[in-house]
Amino acid sequence: MLRSIFNKTWAVTSVMLGGLLFAAFDTQAMPSFARQTGMNCNSCHIGTDSVPNFTRTGRIFAMRGYVRPTVRERLRSDGDTIEDELQYGGHYLSLNWNDFFAARLISNIVEGGSSAAGKKNDLISRPLSRMAFFYTGPITDWLGLWTEIGYLGNNSLNSVSSNGGTLPGPTNLNFYAYDEFRLSTGVDIAPGTFIGLSFGNELPNVVSQWVFPAGMPDMWSNGQGGTGRAKEIGQVGIHGLWNDRVYWQAALVTGDANNKWNDGYNKYGALFYNIFNTTRNDLWAGVEMYNGNDATGQMTSVKSSYICPSTCPTGVTDSTMSITNQVGGGGVILNAPTTEKIKDFNSYKLRVEHSVADRGPHSWIASAVYAYKQENYVSGGKVERGIMGIYGRYFFDRTYGIQMNYNRDTEYTYTNAAGLKRTAYGKPSPTFIGLWNPAMNFSTHLTYTPIVQNKVFADQKNLYQGLGSSWTLGFEYNF
């Protein structure tokens, strides 16, 4: 008990101290948004590969539902004059489609590494590792839309016939895959103050982009999005910004793997404070809460496949058409009991995030997060887990960049119905990335993960495997 309290206290203190260390106390970039607003990509992002990191301008733009700044004026025809009191009356059409269309291509030139057991992986190339199409932007002065449709064009899909037979594959099927949708608002109440609503199929923290940076501890997401796969969930929420400094949000979610309200639901809340409140030197600190009774446990492996009814037959792989519950990052424990079902759960995140844009040739973003989750099971057992994560991305002259993220469990224990407690064992997980951006919408990446491992119970440490590593060289192009 004392050890658990110490671990939590240490982690929370580390997050806050980390935020102070990252701070300088001197006063998914979409080209479609650049075309709509007249601003360049660097106004809203500090790098986009492999996912965007946000400046204050970009984060508030997302919070407002992609309708500020200057979008209203660009939606109307030249010379069209409408009084302010009529600006929400539907007097124009937002149909300049080329300003709303964008696409993203990720190509991995070569991938390599080894498995957790130390077996060398095949050396492969994925010319079309990921491609997505976006139709994003304002519908009215106060209503904006985000849509993403993925394209599976790498011919890696294998298939299973309806009578149980197999097609050895690949089938050479290329197709579009439903992915992300979000409709959101941002209506001004006073200077620096607005209120908004959101409806979509992602977790609520995507509204404020606190879902990023990718790679930070997250025990809520269950694999939403990606090439050819998505979970159909629903969320509806309300959010707002007060006096340009205080962000708040409340939302309801159908669950992490279904769109049904009648079998349970989850509740999300967030409160953040913008400490510096400056565009080029921005520091946020806050807390997110998530609890409910409709979630997939993180301890036991659960897989949803879209081509294999159960276990895939020999010669058939569904890696690009399945989702596993990797909530928390490598949370599945080898030989964990498969009978436990969540009764309810409680969780929270503490976060500080600092971004600096163009202080001379220097730009960076740094973040520290502590995430905690307790899952209570129908049997009377429970899981308690805490994860500490730090992240940094630095660019010189917006061209040459490095990135690092590091996660470690501060605690991870399973207590069964009889009161027997077992602790999980695994090593900290770092990742390193080198970045070169010869243009705002084109970047190259060299990613290295030095540890690929499984996670085991400490009393079965002889089953632990951590001899693996992985690396990828590729590029990303947005247009």
Secondary structure as a PSIPRED ss2 file (coil, helix, strand):
# PSIPRED VFORMAT (PSIPRED V4.0)

   1 M C   1.000  0.000  0.000
   2 L H   0.000  1.000  0.000
   3 R H   0.000  1.000  0.000
   4 S H   0.000  1.000  0.000
   5 I H   0.000  1.000  0.000
   6 F H   0.000  1.000  0.000
   7 N H   0.000  1.000  0.000
   8 K H   0.000  1.000  0.000
   9 T H   0.000  1.000  0.000
  10 W H   0.000  1.000  0.000
  11 A H   0.000  1.000  0.000
  12 V H   0.000  1.000  0.000
  13 T H   0.000  1.000  0.000
  14 S H   0.000  1.000  0.000
  15 V H   0.000  1.000  0.000
  16 M H   0.000  1.000  0.000
  17 L H   0.000  1.000  0.000
  18 G H   0.000  1.000  0.000
  19 G H   0.000  1.000  0.000
  20 L H   0.000  1.000  0.000
  21 L H   0.000  1.000  0.000
  22 F H   0.000  1.000  0.000
  23 A C   1.000  0.000  0.000
  24 A C   1.000  0.000  0.000
  25 F C   1.000  0.000  0.000
  26 D C   1.000  0.000  0.000
  27 T C   1.000  0.000  0.000
  28 Q C   1.000  0.000  0.000
  29 A C   1.000  0.000  0.000
  30 M C   1.000  0.000  0.000
  31 P H   0.000  1.000  0.000
  32 S H   0.000  1.000  0.000
  33 F H   0.000  1.000  0.000
  34 A H   0.000  1.000  0.000
  35 R H   0.000  1.000  0.000
  36 Q H   0.000  1.000  0.000
  37 T H   0.000  1.000  0.000
  38 G C   1.000  0.000  0.000
  39 M C   1.000  0.000  0.000
  40 N C   1.000  0.000  0.000
  41 C H   0.000  1.000  0.000
  42 N H   0.000  1.000  0.000
  43 S H   0.000  1.000  0.000
  44 C C   1.000  0.000  0.000
  45 H E   0.000  0.000  1.000
  46 I C   1.000  0.000  0.000
  47 G C   1.000  0.000  0.000
  48 T C   1.000  0.000  0.000
  49 D C   1.000  0.000  0.000
  50 S C   1.000  0.000  0.000
  51 V C   1.000  0.000  0.000
  52 P C   1.000  0.000  0.000
  53 N C   1.000  0.000  0.000
  54 F E   0.000  0.000  1.000
  55 T C   1.000  0.000  0.000
  56 R H   0.000  1.000  0.000
  57 T H   0.000  1.000  0.000
  58 G H   0.000  1.000  0.000
  59 R H   0.000  1.000  0.000
  60 I H   0.000  1.000  0.000
  61 F H   0.000  1.000  0.000
  62 A H   0.000  1.000  0.000
  63 M H   0.000  1.000  0.000
  64 R C   1.000  0.000  0.000
  65 G C   1.000  0.000  0.000
  66 Y C   1.000  0.000  0.000
  67 V C   1.000  0.000  0.000
  68 R C   1.000  0.000  0.000
  69 P C   1.000  0.000  0.000
  70 T C   1.000  0.000  0.000
  71 V H   0.000  1.000  0.000
  72 R H   0.000  1.000  0.000
  73 E H   0.000  1.000  0.000
  74 R H   0.000  1.000  0.000
  75 L H   0.000  1.000  0.000
  76 R C   1.000  0.000  0.000
  77 S C   1.000  0.000  0.000
  78 D C   1.000  0.000  0.000
  79 G C   1.000  0.000  0.000
  80 D C   1.000  0.000  0.000
  81 T C   1.000  0.000  0.000
  82 I C   1.000  0.000  0.000
  83 E C   1.000  0.000  0.000
  84 D H   0.000  1.000  0.000
  85 E H   0.000  1.000  0.000
  86 L H   0.000  1.000  0.000
  87 Q C   1.000  0.000  0.000
  88 Y C   1.000  0.000  0.000
  89 G C   1.000  0.000  0.000
  90 G C   1.000  0.000  0.000
  91 H C   1.000  0.000  0.000
  92 Y C   1.000  0.000  0.000
  93 L C   1.000  0.000  0.000
  94 S C   1.000  0.000  0.000
  95 L C   1.000  0.000  0.000
  96 N C   1.000  0.000  0.000
  97 W H   0.000  1.000  0.000
  98 N H   0.000  1.000  0.000
  99 D H   0.000  1.000  0.000
 100 F C   1.000  0.000  0.000
 101 F E   0.000  0.000  1.000
 102 A E   0.000  0.000  1.000
 103 A E   0.000  0.000  1.000
 104 R E   0.000  0.000  1.000
 105 L E   0.000  0.000  1.000
 106 I E   0.000  0.000  1.000
 107 S E   0.000  0.000  1.000
 108 N E   0.000  0.000  1.000
 109 I E   0.000  0.000  1.000
 110 V E   0.000  0.000  1.000
 111 E E   0.000  0.000  1.000
 112 G E   0.000  0.000  1.000
 113 G E   0.000  0.000  1.000
 114 S E   0.000  0.000  1.000
 115 S C   1.000  0.000  0.000
 116 A C   1.000  0.000  0.000
 117 A C   1.000  0.000  0.000
 118 G C   1.000  0.000  0.000
 119 K C   1.000  0.000  0.000
 120 K E   0.000  0.000  1.000
 121 N C   1.000  0.000  0.000
 122 D C   1.000  0.000  0.000
 123 L C   1.000  0.000  0.000
 124 I E   0.000  0.000  1.000
 125 S E   0.000  0.000  1.000
 126 R E   0.000  0.000  1.000
 127 P E   0.000  0.000  1.000
 128 L E   0.000  0.000  1.000
 129 S E   0.000  0.000  1.000
 130 R E   0.000  0.000  1.000
 131 M E   0.000  0.000  1.000
 132 A E   0.000  0.000  1.000
 133 F E   0.000  0.000  1.000
 134 F E   0.000  0.000  1.000
 135 Y E   0.000  0.000  1.000
 136 T C   1.000  0.000  0.000
 137 G E   0.000  0.000  1.000
 138 P E   0.000  0.000  1.000
 139 I C   1.000  0.000  0.000
 140 T C   1.000  0.000  0.000
 141 D C   1.000  0.000  0.000
 142 W C   1.000  0.000  0.000
 143 L E   0.000  0.000  1.000
 144 G E   0.000  0.000  1.000
 145 L E   0.000  0.000  1.000
 146 W E   0.000  0.000  1.000
 147 T E   0.000  0.000  1.000
 148 E E   0.000  0.000  1.000
 149 I E   0.000  0.000  1.000
 150 G E   0.000  0.000  1.000
 151 Y E   0.000  0.000  1.000
 152 L E   0.000  0.000  1.000
 153 G C   1.000  0.000  0.000
 154 N C   1.000  0.000  0.000
 155 N C   1.000  0.000  0.000
 156 S C   1.000  0.000  0.000
 157 L C   1.000  0.000  0.000
 158 N C   1.000  0.000  0.000
 159 S E   0.000  0.000  1.000
 160 V E   0.000  0.000  1.000
 161 S C   1.000  0.000  0.000
 162 S C   1.000  0.000  0.000
 163 N C   1.000  0.000  0.000
 164 G C   1.000  0.000  0.000
 165 G C   1.000  0.000  0.000
 166 T E   0.000  0.000  1.000
 167 L E   0.000  0.000  1.000
 168 P C   1.000  0.000  0.000
 169 G C   1.000  0.000  0.000
 170 P C   1.000  0.000  0.000
 171 T C   1.000  0.000  0.000
 172 N C   1.000  0.000  0.000
 173 L C   1.000  0.000  0.000
 174 N C   1.000  0.000  0.000
 175 F E   0.000  0.000  1.000
 176 Y E   0.000  0.000  1.000
 177 A E   0.000  0.000  1.000
 178 Y E   0.000  0.000  1.000
 179 D E   0.000  0.000  1.000
 180 E E   0.000  0.000  1.000
 181 F E   0.000  0.000  1.000
 182 R E   0.000  0.000  1.000
 183 L E   0.000  0.000  1.000
 184 S E   0.000  0.000  1.000
 185 T E   0.000  0.000  1.000
 186 G C   1.000  0.000  0.000
 187 V E   0.000  0.000  1.000
 188 D E   0.000  0.000  1.000
 189 I E   0.000  0.000  1.000
 190 A E   0.000  0.000  1.000
 191 P C   1.000  0.000  0.000
 192 G C   1.000  0.000  0.000
 193 T E   0.000  0.000  1.000
 194 F E   0.000  0.000  1.000
 195 I E   0.000  0.000  1.000
 196 G E   0.000  0.000  1.000
 197 L E   0.000  0.000  1.000
 198 S E   0.000  0.000  1.000
 199 F E   0.000  0.000  1.000
 200 G E   0.000  0.000  1.000
 201 N C   1.000  0.000  0.000
 202 E C   1.000  0.000  0.000
 203 L C   1.000  0.000  0.000
 204 P H   0.000  1.000  0.000
 205 N H   0.000  1.000  0.000
 206 V H   0.000  1.000  0.000
 207 V C   1.000  0.000  0.000
 208 S C   1.000  0.000  0.000
 209 Q C   1.000  0.000  0.000
 210 W C   1.000  0.000  0.000
 211 V C   1.000  0.000  0.000
 212 F C   1.000  0.000  0.000
 213 P C   1.000  0.000  0.000
 214 A C   1.000  0.000  0.000
 215 G C   1.000  0.000  0.000
 216 M C   1.000  0.000  0.000
 217 P C   1.000  0.000  0.000
 218 D C   1.000  0.000  0.000
 219 M C   1.000  0.000  0.000
 220 W C   1.000  0.000  0.000
 221 S C   1.000  0.000  0.000
 222 N C   1.000  0.000  0.000
 223 G C   1.000  0.000  0.000
 224 Q C   1.000  0.000  0.000
 225 G C   1.000  0.000  0.000
 226 G C   1.000  0.000  0.000
 227 T C   1.000  0.000  0.000
 228 G C   1.000  0.000  0.000
 229 R C   1.000  0.000  0.000
 230 A C   1.000  0.000  0.000
 231 K C   1.000  0.000  0.000
 232 E C   1.000  0.000  0.000
 233 I C   1.000  0.000  0.000
 234 G C   1.000  0.000  0.000
 235 Q E   0.000  0.000  1.000
 236 V E   0.000  0.000  1.000
 237 G E   0.000  0.000  1.000
 238 I E   0.000  0.000  1.000
 239 H E   0.000  0.000  1.000
 240 G E   0.000  0.000  1.000
 241 L E   0.000  0.000  1.000
 242 W E   0.000  0.000  1.000
 243 N C   1.000  0.000  0.000
 244 D C   1.000  0.000  0.000
 245 R C   1.000  0.000  0.000
 246 V E   0.000  0.000  1.000
 247 Y E   0.000  0.000  1.000
 248 W E   0.000  0.000  1.000
 249 Q E   0.000  0.000  1.000
 250 A E   0.000  0.000  1.000
 251 A E   0.000  0.000  1.000
 252 L E   0.000  0.000  1.000
 253 V E   0.000  0.000  1.000
 254 T C   1.000  0.000  0.000
 255 G C   1.000  0.000  0.000
 256 D C   1.000  0.000  0.000
 257 A C   1.000  0.000  0.000
 258 N C   1.000  0.000  0.000
 259 N C   1.000  0.000  0.000
 260 K C   1.000  0.000  0.000
 261 W C   1.000  0.000  0.000
 262 N C   1.000  0.000  0.000
 263 D C   1.000  0.000  0.000
 264 G C   1.000  0.000  0.000
 265 Y C   1.000  0.000  0.000
 266 N E   0.000  0.000  1.000
 267 K E   0.000  0.000  1.000
 268 Y E   0.000  0.000  1.000
 269 G E   0.000  0.000  1.000
 270 A E   0.000  0.000  1.000
 271 L E   0.000  0.000  1.000
 272 F E   0.000  0.000  1.000
 273 Y E   0.000  0.000  1.000
 274 N E   0.000  0.000  1.000
 275 I C   1.000  0.000  0.000
 276 F C   1.000  0.000  0.000
 277 N C   1.000  0.000  0.000
 278 T C   1.000  0.000  0.000
 279 T C   1.000  0.000  0.000
 280 R C   1.000  0.000  0.000
 281 N E   0.000  0.000  1.000
 282 D E   0.000  0.000  1.000
 283 L E   0.000  0.000  1.000
 284 W E   0.000  0.000  1.000
 285 A E   0.000  0.000  1.000
 286 G E   0.000  0.000  1.000
 287 V E   0.000  0.000  1.000
 288 E E   0.000  0.000  1.000
 289 M E   0.000  0.000  1.000
 290 Y E   0.000  0.000  1.000
 291 N E   0.000  0.000  1.000
 292 G E   0.000  0.000  1.000
 293 N C   1.000  0.000  0.000
 294 D C   1.000  0.000  0.000
 295 A C   1.000  0.000  0.000
 296 T C   1.000  0.000  0.000
 297 G C   1.000  0.000  0.000
 298 Q C   1.000  0.000  0.000
 299 M C   1.000  0.000  0.000
 300 T C   1.000  0.000  0.000
 301 S C   1.000  0.000  0.000
 302 V C   1.000  0.000  0.000
 303 K E   0.000  0.000  1.000
 304 S E   0.000  0.000  1.000
 305 S E   0.000  0.000  1.000
 306 Y C   1.000  0.000  0.000
 307 I C   1.000  0.000  0.000
 308 C C   1.000  0.000  0.000
 309 P C   1.000  0.000  0.000
 310 S C   1.000  0.000  0.000
 311 T C   1.000  0.000  0.000
 312 C C   1.000  0.000  0.000
 313 P C   1.000  0.000  0.000
 314 T C   1.000  0.000  0.000
 315 G C   1.000  0.000  0.000
 316 V C   1.000  0.000  0.000
 317 T C   1.000  0.000  0.000
 318 D C   1.000  0.000  0.000
 319 S C   1.000  0.000  0.000
 320 T C   1.000  0.000  0.000
 321 M C   1.000  0.000  0.000
 322 S E   0.000  0.000  1.000
 323 I E   0.000  0.000  1.000
 324 T E   0.000  0.000  1.000
 325 N C   1.000  0.000  0.000
 326 Q C   1.000  0.000  0.000
 327 V C   1.000  0.000  0.000
 328 G C   1.000  0.000  0.000
 329 G C   1.000  0.000  0.000
 330 G C   1.000  0.000  0.000
 331 G C   1.000  0.000  0.000
 332 V C   1.000  0.000  0.000
 333 I C   1.000  0.000  0.000
 334 L C   1.000  0.000  0.000
 335 N C   1.000  0.000  0.000
 336 A C   1.000  0.000  0.000
 337 P C   1.000  0.000  0.000
 338 T C   1.000  0.000  0.000
 339 T C   1.000  0.000  0.000
 340 E C   1.000  0.000  0.000
 341 K C   1.000  0.000  0.000
 342 I E   0.000  0.000  1.000
 343 K E   0.000  0.000  1.000
 344 D E   0.000  0.000  1.000
 345 F E   0.000  0.000  1.000
 346 N E   0.000  0.000  1.000
 347 S E   0.000  0.000  1.000
 348 Y E   0.000  0.000  1.000
 349 K E   0.000  0.000  1.000
 350 L E   0.000  0.000  1.000
 351 R E   0.000  0.000  1.000
 352 V E   0.000  0.000  1.000
 353 E E   0.000  0.000  1.000
 354 H E   0.000  0.000  1.000
 355 S E   0.000  0.000  1.000
 356 V E   0.000  0.000  1.000
 357 A E   0.000  0.000  1.000
 358 D E   0.000  0.000  1.000
 359 R E   0.000  0.000  1.000
 360 G C   1.000  0.000  0.000
 361 P C   1.000  0.000  0.000
 362 H E   0.000  0.000  1.000
 363 S E   0.000  0.000  1.000
 364 W E   0.000  0.000  1.000
 365 I E   0.000  0.000  1.000
 366 A E   0.000  0.000  1.000
 367 S E   0.000  0.000  1.000
 368 A E   0.000  0.000  1.000
 369 V E   0.000  0.000  1.000
 370 Y E   0.000  0.000  1.000
 371 A E   0.000  0.000  1.000
 372 Y E   0.000  0.000  1.000
 373 K E   0.000  0.000  1.000
 374 Q E   0.000  0.000  1.000
 375 E E   0.000  0.000  1.000
 376 N E   0.000  0.000  1.000
 377 Y E   0.000  0.000  1.000
 378 V C   1.000  0.000  0.000
 379 S C   1.000  0.000  0.000
 380 G C   1.000  0.000  0.000
 381 G C   1.000  0.000  0.000
 382 K E   0.000  0.000  1.000
 383 V E   0.000  0.000  1.000
 384 E E   0.000  0.000  1.000
 385 R E   0.000  0.000  1.000
 386 G E   0.000  0.000  1.000
 387 I E   0.000  0.000  1.000
 388 M E   0.000  0.000  1.000
 389 G E   0.000  0.000  1.000
 390 I E   0.000  0.000  1.000
 391 Y E   0.000  0.000  1.000
 392 G E   0.000  0.000  1.000
 393 R E   0.000  0.000  1.000
 394 Y E   0.000  0.000  1.000
 395 F E   0.000  0.000  1.000
 396 F E   0.000  0.000  1.000
 397 D C   1.000  0.000  0.000
 398 R C   1.000  0.000  0.000
 399 T C   1.000  0.000  0.000
 400 Y E   0.000  0.000  1.000
 401 G E   0.000  0.000  1.000
 402 I E   0.000  0.000  1.000
 403 Q E   0.000  0.000  1.000
 404 M E   0.000  0.000  1.000
 405 N E   0.000  0.000  1.000
 406 Y E   0.000  0.000  1.000
 407 N E   0.000  0.000  1.000
 408 R E   0.000  0.000  1.000
 409 D E   0.000  0.000  1.000
 410 T E   0.000  0.000  1.000
 411 E E   0.000  0.000  1.000
 412 Y E   0.000  0.000  1.000
 413 T E   0.000  0.000  1.000
 414 Y E   0.000  0.000  1.000
 415 T E   0.000  0.000  1.000
 416 N C   1.000  0.000  0.000
 417 A C   1.000  0.000  0.000
 418 A C   1.000  0.000  0.000
 419 G C   1.000  0.000  0.000
 420 L C   1.000  0.000  0.000
 421 K E   0.000  0.000  1.000
 422 R E   0.000  0.000  1.000
 423 T E   0.000  0.000  1.000
 424 A E   0.000  0.000  1.000
 425 Y E   0.000  0.000  1.000
 426 G C   1.000  0.000  0.000
 427 K C   1.000  0.000  0.000
 428 P C   1.000  0.000  0.000
 429 S E   0.000  0.000  1.000
 430 P E   0.000  0.000  1.000
 431 T E   0.000  0.000  1.000
 432 F E   0.000  0.000  1.000
 433 I E   0.000  0.000  1.000
 434 G E   0.000  0.000  1.000
 435 L E   0.000  0.000  1.000
 436 W E   0.000  0.000  1.000
 437 N E   0.000  0.000  1.000
 438 P E   0.000  0.000  1.000
 439 A E   0.000  0.000  1.000
 440 M C   1.000  0.000  0.000
 441 N C   1.000  0.000  0.000
 442 F E   0.000  0.000  1.000
 443 S E   0.000  0.000  1.000
 444 T E   0.000  0.000  1.000
 445 H E   0.000  0.000  1.000
 446 L E   0.000  0.000  1.000
 447 T E   0.000  0.000  1.000
 448 Y E   0.000  0.000  1.000
 449 T E   0.000  0.000  1.000
 450 P E   0.000  0.000  1.000
 451 I E   0.000  0.000  1.000
 452 V E   0.000  0.000  1.000
 453 Q C   1.000  0.000  0.000
 454 N C   1.000  0.000  0.000
 455 K C   1.000  0.000  0.000
 456 V E   0.000  0.000  1.000
 457 F E   0.000  0.000  1.000
 458 A H   0.000  1.000  0.000
 459 D H   0.000  1.000  0.000
 460 Q H   0.000  1.000  0.000
 461 K H   0.000  1.000  0.000
 462 N H   0.000  1.000  0.000
 463 L H   0.000  1.000  0.000
 464 Y C   1.000  0.000  0.000
 465 Q C   1.000  0.000  0.000
 466 G C   1.000  0.000  0.000
 467 L C   1.000  0.000  0.000
 468 G E   0.000  0.000  1.000
 469 S E   0.000  0.000  1.000
 470 S E   0.000  0.000  1.000
 471 W E   0.000  0.000  1.000
 472 T E   0.000  0.000  1.000
 473 L E   0.000  0.000  1.000
 474 G E   0.000  0.000  1.000
 475 F E   0.000  0.000  1.000
 476 E E   0.000  0.000  1.000
 477 Y E   0.000  0.000  1.000
 478 N E   0.000  0.000  1.000
 479 F C   1.000  0.000  0.000
